Amino acid sequence: MEHDPSTKDVGCFNPLLFCMRNPSHAHDIGTRIKALNKRLDTIKERSAAFSFINLGSYEDRGNKVHGSHSGDTRRETSGEFDRSGVVGEKIEQDTRKLVEIMLSEKEGNTNIMVVAIVGVGGIGKTTLAQKVFNDEALNAEFEKMIWLSINKDFDKVELLRTIITQAGGVHGGEKALAVLQPILAATLKGKKLFLVLDDVWNHGAWDDVLKTPLTNALARGSRVLVTTRGEIVAQRMKAMPPYHHVDKLDLEDAWSLLKKQIISSETDGRDIDMLKDIGLQIIAKCDGLPLAVKVMGGLLCQKGKRHREWEMVLDDSVWSISGMPEELNHALYLSYEDLPSCAKQCFLHFSLLPKTAVFFSNEIIGMWISEGFLHGTSDDLEELGRNCYKELMLRNLLEPNTKYVGEDVCNMHDVVCSFAQFVARNEALAVQSGEINIVSKLTAHEFLRLSVESKTSESDGLEWSSLQAQKTLRALISVGYINIKPGDSLVHFPFLRTLHIDYAHVVALLESLHELKHLRYLSLGNTDISSLPDSIGKMKFLQYISLTGCEQFVKVPRSFVKLAQLRYLNFSGTSIEGIPRGFHALTNLRVLHGFPAQVDGDWCSLEELGPLSRLNSLGLDGLENITASSYAAKAKLINKVHLTILFLNCGSILGDDGLIKEEDCVSEEAQQQIEKLFDELCPPSRLETLYIRGYFGQRLPRWMISSLDVPLKNLRILFIADLAYCTQLPIGLCQLPYLELIQINRAPAIKLVGPDFLQSYHHHSPRPSQMLPAFPRLHEMNLGGMVEWEEWQWEEQVPAFPVLQVLRLYRCKLRCLPPGLTSQARALYSLSIRYVQGLTYLENFPSLVELKLDENLDLERFTNLPRLQKLSIEDCPKLKVLEGVPALQRLILADKDMESLPEYMGGINPRHLELYCSLALLASIAAGESGPEWDKFSHVEHVKAYAREGDNSRKWNLDLF
């Protein structure tokens, strides 16, 4: 910095003059300014990771993507097929063509034929393979159906273990290929296999790992379907030419897919159709890539339904950018550019999360808060995070994982992930142990964020010391084994804000934990720690601590209560007995799970939860330990107006059979005591999700059973498990306007579900025409383990469950299904009835498409299911009458003692029959026209039969037609 001479006359009170008169101080300031300028230059060079991307330089960076880190190498797929993203007749034609190839016999083929689907990322290869994999005719033809997600940096040992497990074998934890390959061959010896290898990047997975054991073992006619981005892979795998290339969507199909992403109502559909002319021009820019169309749909969802707003999207200059890396469609970049700046950072961060681990939304949002991505007041950061998370889903940049309730877990498509990691590559690195040149990547450049994923054994794990060159790290995420030795330390990461380590031995690092002065986020899930150091109380910036699954963790240090900035605390799955007194001081907490309820000793009680008014998610364990309801009242749950998720847990007294264990019987006094306690744990009206486990009162809490004023008006999800003494289901639930899911598991005292379950409606409306339907939004209900349940009263004229789609009933003594279920639940799609004693008949389900019956020993008949397509019947020996199923496509019959086909087979006409029966019946079917069973199955298009020997249910098999 140059000094203006005129400042000499200003006077001694000018701080700049003071600096000039102090050469040492001036030199220090000059040095600091130079360092700051250098840092600004570095930030400019790395600006690709932020919202101020220089579009002019984007083309220059394009050729560097493949030299960067491995990006999207860990996308996990499965054979499950989601129909919502499928449009047009082309995919139906492609499916039929591929199925025909798979079922045909080619001259000169060996026992295995390889067929390849080739296309760029995001064009729909996996979707097409999933549709083929789920084809009924194909499933009827092959004895084994296996889906393997390969990815770029697959692990040979893990690949063999996975296919052995899916094939029904046992790998025994072996690690050597020379041992695992013979196990695979023995497991599949003589089997006719259909194998999908999805997302293959090189031929090694086939040639080096699977080809030899499968070629030596499989029966003739086995097939391998491979999806890959390059023809060279198909060539080296000797796939049968010509390869199947997935075509891009034509304009009309792309328009249909775009509309699916945008339309939410019939009115929306008419409005969007008015924009078709400009919509087709936008679609043309997507170049027929389905993923790009879906992402564009997410972008247009955020715009108005006016021509001008869509024109602005069409005219955006980003469309003119050339040189984008292969397979990263321009639509992705445009959608990224349209994100708010904080959402861009969150999007890029999500791409670093290891694919093999499950990250829940509150964990991810905690990382975003700790990194400073979300800008707002301290009170609304979680809400901002949830909104950002939801926006990324709405834009199709994240895809909800349907295995989890409430969109709490999401995945990122591999093409989207590759794009995000490309943009952030100068700031962040994601690696998997076992990668080539991983150490050189870690030493060649300093990153701000590092993600390490490992599935290797201890002997092959990445050394902790290899990370120590990354001295500028702000975030370190490690999942799986990493080799941490005595003497290893955290001191090399002084700027760390986020530390997430799962499934590793981390005890050696605890001694240096306090060195992380800037740490906000600490997660050490499923590790070997037994306590945290007392010095943790000095880590004043800590906001998030999770120790889930740390079974050895027993001690919470007293200094814990000094962490005034804590927003999230999770002790679920640990072995702690209590939390030190003074916990009430942590008033900044938003999430508290695994809180052990205690009243004795030096531990804090429920009373200390009273001041924690900001909680939005709370989990209480060991509530049976509380002896006075006054403690619960002082917790003041009803005053916690932000609370949306609540777990109330007692230790279960039920045995494996679902009945009360004799040694754990609870006195009537104790039952009344827990009733009073739970009465005082009334949640606020904002609650959306409620879990109750192990409750042993005779009645449910009053706030659940009132028919006039239920405080749970916003409840969406209800899980209740292990109700030892309750004799009825809560009678106030039917009023709840937003309730979507109910699951009751193990309630041995309930014998009757009476009209009270629907009381609030039919008691207050004198005529059926005036009744409002009970459970107006419930779409899934699971009632199981109610082992003494015999009767369900629901009159035919009482409206209820108008949108119920899935119903599961299991382990009860229900004698018949109520008339109201068949007449009122008109949206019911799937019904599962398992282990139900006393049920003799089913009839008149007009909407049912899927039905699963398992070990219903008294079932004799079912009739009039006009839309039923898929039926599975296992161990229902008395079933004699099956009528009125004209739409039936697939029938599965399973009874290992079955010696003749049921007589009802002659009166039904499924396309596919899959049979598990006795060896005698298998032999009779094998006799074909000369056998006594011929007339019962000759009209079925595809027949597959199996007979058991020992534990192998498919030891003997037969394929007909």
Secondary structure, 3 states (H helix, E strand, C coil): CCCCHHHHHCCCCCHHHHHHCCHHHHHHHHHHHHHHHHHHHHHHHCHHHCCCCCHHHHHHHHHHHHHCCCCCCCCCCCCCCCHHHCCCCHHHHHHHHHHHHHHCCCCCCCCEEEEEEECCCCCCHHHHHHHHHCCHHHHHHCCEEEEEECCCCCCHHHHHHHHHHHCCCCCCCCCCHHHHHHHHHHHCCCCCEEEEEEEECCCHHHHHHHHHHHHHHCCCCEEEEEEECCHHHHHHCCCCCCCEECCCCCHHHHHHHHHHHHCCCHHHHHHHHCCHHHHHHHHHHCCCCHHHHHHHHHHHHCCCCCHHHHHHHHCCHHHHCCCCCCCCCHHHHHHHHHCCHHHHHHHHHHCCCCCCCCCCHHHHHHHHHHHCCCCCCHHHHHHHHHHHHHHHHHCCCCEECCCCHHHCCEECCHHHHHHHHHHCCCCEEEEECCCCCHHHHHHHCCCCEEEEECCCCHHHCEEHHHHCCCCCCCEEEEECCEECCCCCCCCCCCCCCEEEEECCCCHHHHHHHHHCCCCCEEECCCCCCCECCHHHHHCCCCCEEECCCCCCCCECCHHHHHCCCCCEEECCCCCCCCCECCHHHCCCCCEEEEEECCCCCCECCHHHHCCCCCCCEEEEECHHHCCCHHHHHHHCHHHCCCCCEEEEECCCCECCCCCECHHHCCCHHHHHHHHHHHHCCCCCCCCCEEEEECCCCCCCCHHHHCCCCCCCCCCCEEEEECCCCCCCCCCCHHHCCCCCEEEEECCCCCCEECHHHHHHHHCCCCCHHHCCCECCCCCEEEEECCCCCCEECCCCCCCECCCCCEEEEEEECCCCCCHHHHHHCCCCCEEEEEEECCCCEEECCCCCCEEEEECCCCCCEEECCCCCCEEEEECCCCCCEEECCCCCCEEEEECCCCCCCCHHHHHCCCCEEEEEECHHHHHHHHCHHHCCCHHHHCCCCEEEEEEEECCEEEEEEEEEC
